[in-house]
């Protein structure tokens, strides 16, 4: 795999950093000349992944969320990683409307939203060690 460009961002698991993270990823992806709709989709998917890391991964404890973005030809790959509690049942977590935090009035649509807006979503998680969500989106334009 030939990586055309790459960046890494790390920040505290504070909800106010979610907007910052999605803006940075959108700015990085802009070099592929996406449409406004594509940028909006990327921002929404990143928001969901970062919010999951903060709310579910760390459960509002302090930790770090790391985002690595790569551009390979005309694909942007976004990895969002936390070192939180991990996901007990990934397939269950991927189900629409499932939430492990009903008391917070969560919609349970995070992974569904990511899968709707991105071409590919993979989840790697280990209990007690954390979770990485890998999202890919292909653009028409090539570098």
Buried (B, 14 or more C-beta within 10 A) or exposed (E): EEEBEEEEBEBEBEEEBBEEBBEBBBEBBEBBEBEEEBBBBBBBBBBBBBBBBBBBBBEEEEBBBBBBBBBBBBBBBBBBBBBBBBBEEBEEBBEEEBBBEEEEEBEBBBBBBBBEBBEEBEBBBEEEEBBBBBBBBEBEEEE
